[in-house]
């Protein structure tokens, strides 16, 4: 899946940077960028037809990994939250404090 994350245009409207995010592996990202670079002439022609500008900007495609990074961070957070949710369940299975006789030992040692 390919998404346009952001586009920045120079003040004179001659140059344009399009930040593209590709979900998938690195090979898919490289192939997508290669395809976009090969189609830059077609894209500029389509822009020229829809925009009324003296000059159509030269487009540079830049790979942006922010969406993929966000998905990765969300997975890591979910794993930590899942591990924290599982930890109290394990403590409950071990029993309440004092059921294993540790408080009785402490009382005997201190004389309370």
DRENGU-517583 format. One record per residue (C-alpha): residue number from 1; residue in three letters; z, y, x. Coordinates in Angstrom, 1 decimal. Each point is the difference from the previous one (the first is absolute). Layout:
# residues N
SITE,nr,rest,z,y,x
SITE,NUM,Ala,Z,Y,X
...
//
This chain:
# residues 112
SITE,nr,rest,z,y,x
SITE,1,Unk,0.0,0.0,0.0
SITE,2,Unk,-1.0,3.4,1.4
SITE,3,Unk,1.6,3.3,-0.9
SITE,4,Unk,-0.6,3.6,1.0
SITE,5,Unk,3.4,1.2,1.0
SITE,6,Unk,-0.8,3.6,0.9
SITE,7,Unk,-2.9,2.3,0.8
SITE,8,Unk,0.2,3.1,2.2
SITE,9,Unk,-2.8,2.5,0.3
SITE,10,Unk,-0.5,2.6,2.7
SITE,11,Unk,0.2,3.6,-1.2
SITE,12,Unk,-3.7,0.5,0.6
SITE,13,Unk,-0.8,-3.1,-2.1
SITE,14,Unk,-2.0,-1.6,2.8
SITE,15,Unk,2.3,-2.9,0.9
SITE,16,Unk,1.9,-2.4,-2.2
SITE,17,Unk,2.5,-2.7,0.9
SITE,18,Unk,0.5,-2.7,-2.5
SITE,19,Unk,3.1,-2.2,0.5
SITE,20,Unk,-0.7,-3.5,-1.3
SITE,21,Unk,2.5,-2.8,-0.6
SITE,22,Unk,-1.0,-3.6,-0.2
SITE,23,Unk,2.3,-2.7,-1.2
SITE,24,Unk,-0.7,-3.2,1.8
SITE,25,Unk,-0.2,-1.2,3.6
SITE,26,Unk,-1.3,2.1,2.9
SITE,27,Unk,-3.4,-1.7,-0.1
SITE,28,Unk,-0.5,1.2,-3.6
SITE,29,Unk,1.1,3.5,1.0
SITE,30,Unk,-2.5,0.1,2.9
SITE,31,Unk,-2.8,-1.3,-2.2
SITE,32,Unk,0.7,2.6,-2.7
SITE,33,Unk,0.1,2.8,2.5
SITE,34,Unk,-3.3,-1.2,1.5
SITE,35,Unk,-1.6,-0.1,-3.4
SITE,36,Unk,1.2,3.5,-0.9
SITE,37,Unk,-1.3,1.3,3.3
SITE,38,Unk,-3.4,-1.6,-0.6
SITE,39,Unk,-0.1,1.5,-3.5
SITE,40,Unk,1.0,3.5,1.1
SITE,41,Unk,-3.5,1.3,-0.6
SITE,42,Unk,-0.2,-1.3,-3.5
SITE,43,Unk,3.5,1.4,-0.8
SITE,44,Unk,-0.9,3.4,1.4
SITE,45,Unk,-3.2,0.0,-2.1
SITE,46,Unk,2.0,-0.9,-3.1
SITE,47,Unk,2.5,2.8,0.8
SITE,48,Unk,-2.9,2.5,0.5
SITE,49,Unk,-1.3,-0.9,-3.4
SITE,50,Unk,3.3,0.6,-1.8
SITE,51,Unk,1.3,3.0,2.0
SITE,52,Unk,-1.7,3.3,0.2
SITE,53,Unk,0.6,0.9,3.6
SITE,54,Unk,-2.2,1.4,2.7
SITE,55,Unk,1.0,-2.7,2.4
SITE,56,Unk,1.2,-3.5,-0.8
SITE,57,Unk,3.0,-0.9,2.2
SITE,58,Unk,-0.3,-2.6,2.7
SITE,59,Unk,2.4,-2.8,-1.1
SITE,60,Unk,2.2,-1.9,2.5
SITE,61,Unk,1.8,-3.0,-1.3
SITE,62,Unk,3.5,-0.7,1.4
SITE,63,Unk,2.0,-3.2,-0.6
SITE,64,Unk,3.4,0.8,-1.6
SITE,65,Unk,2.5,-2.8,-0.1
SITE,66,Unk,2.6,1.8,-2.1
SITE,67,Unk,-0.4,-2.1,-3.1
SITE,68,Unk,0.1,-3.3,1.9
SITE,69,Unk,3.1,1.3,1.9
SITE,70,Unk,1.6,0.9,-3.3
SITE,71,Unk,-0.6,-3.5,-1.4
SITE,72,Unk,1.4,-1.5,3.1
SITE,73,Unk,3.1,2.1,-0.2
SITE,74,Unk,0.5,-0.8,-3.7
SITE,75,Unk,-0.1,-3.8,0.9
SITE,76,Unk,2.6,0.5,2.7
SITE,77,Unk,2.3,1.9,-2.4
SITE,78,Unk,-0.5,-2.7,-2.6
SITE,79,Unk,1.0,-2.7,2.5
SITE,80,Unk,3.2,1.9,1.0
SITE,81,Unk,1.0,0.6,-3.6
SITE,82,Unk,-0.7,-3.6,-0.8
SITE,83,Unk,2.1,-1.1,2.9
SITE,84,Unk,2.9,2.3,-1.1
SITE,85,Unk,-0.3,-1.4,-3.5
SITE,86,Unk,0.2,-3.6,1.3
SITE,87,Unk,3.1,0.8,2.2
SITE,88,Unk,2.5,0.7,-2.8
SITE,89,Unk,-1.1,-3.2,-1.8
SITE,90,Unk,0.8,-2.0,3.2
SITE,91,Unk,3.4,1.7,0.2
SITE,92,Unk,0.8,-0.9,-3.6
SITE,93,Unk,-0.9,-3.6,0.7
SITE,94,Unk,2.5,-0.2,2.8
SITE,95,Unk,2.8,0.9,-2.3
SITE,96,Unk,2.5,2.8,-0.5
SITE,97,Unk,2.3,1.0,2.9
SITE,98,Unk,3.1,-2.2,0.1
SITE,99,Unk,-1.5,-3.0,-1.6
SITE,100,Unk,-0.6,-1.6,3.4
SITE,101,Unk,3.7,0.3,0.9
SITE,102,Unk,-0.3,2.9,2.5
SITE,103,Unk,2.5,2.2,-1.9
SITE,104,Unk,2.5,-2.9,-0.2
SITE,105,Unk,-0.2,-0.3,3.8
SITE,106,Unk,0.5,3.8,0.5
SITE,107,Unk,3.0,0.0,-2.4
SITE,108,Unk,1.6,-2.9,2.0
SITE,109,Unk,-0.6,1.8,3.3
SITE,110,Unk,1.4,3.3,-1.1
SITE,111,Unk,2.7,-1.4,-2.2
SITE,112,Unk,-1.1,2.0,-3.1
//
